[in-house]
Amino acid sequence: MTQFLIIYAHPYDRSFNHAELDHVTAKLTEQGDPYQVIDLYHDGFNPAYDAEELRLFHSGQTHDPLVTQYLTQLKAADAVIFITPIWWNDLPGMLKGFIDKVMKEGAGLTHVVTKTGVKGTLTNIQKTYVLTTSTSPTFYLRFFCGNAVKQVFIGATLKQLGMQHVRWSNFGGITNAPEEKRKAYLEKVGQMAF
């Protein structure tokens, strides 16, 4: 049985991202897979460093209890599902701040720094899914905006953390998408092999 951790980054509970969250949790429940949800906005997570948090970074410590909680959840997960919008061609600041603050350097945490670079220790995460929505069409993000999600978030950040087998699905052009297209995409999400 796979232990899933869903990292959800949208502030509005009537958003399409929230509908994705509902479909994903329904699918995991149907499969009988246990899951936890980190709802960054609902939790009141502060994505910004303060001086004390930054001072503690290299020692792998924190003064933010949510960071401690999130680290524990990451270390216990077998699979992670990110559900987030793409704003201005990249991840929202809330999710970027989650990566900045929660991914702690040090043995037994999320990564160590070696002479050759960052070595991820989140190898317990065998499957990773990135579910995004964007106003821009997906082809525009991929070919004209630098493809930040694929190139930086997936190809560098998640890889450096040791997360494996990453699959990305984006619903592009969401602002003008008709209702039937939205429903079809949610059905697709509900049929994904998690």
Sequence and secondary structure as in RCSB ss.txt:
>XXXX:A:sequence
MTQFLIIYAHPYDRSFNHAELDHVTAKLTEQGDPYQVIDLYHDGFNPAYDAEELRLFHSGQTHDPLVTQYLTQLK
AADAVIFITPIWWNDLPGMLKGFIDKVMKEGAGLTHVVTKTGVKGTLTNIQKTYVLTTSTSPTFYLRFFCGNAVK
QVFIGATLKQLGMQHVRWSNFGGITNAPEEKRKAYLEKVGQMAF
>XXXX:A:secstr
   EEEEE  S TTSHHHHHHHHHHHHHHHHT  EEEEETTTTT   S  HHHHHHGGGT  S HHHHHHHHHHH
H SEEEEEEEEBTTB  HHHHHHHHHHS BSTTSSEEEETTEEEE  TT  EEEEEEEESS HHHHHHHS  HII
IIIIIIIIHHHT  SEEEEEE SGGG  HHHHHHHHHHHHT   
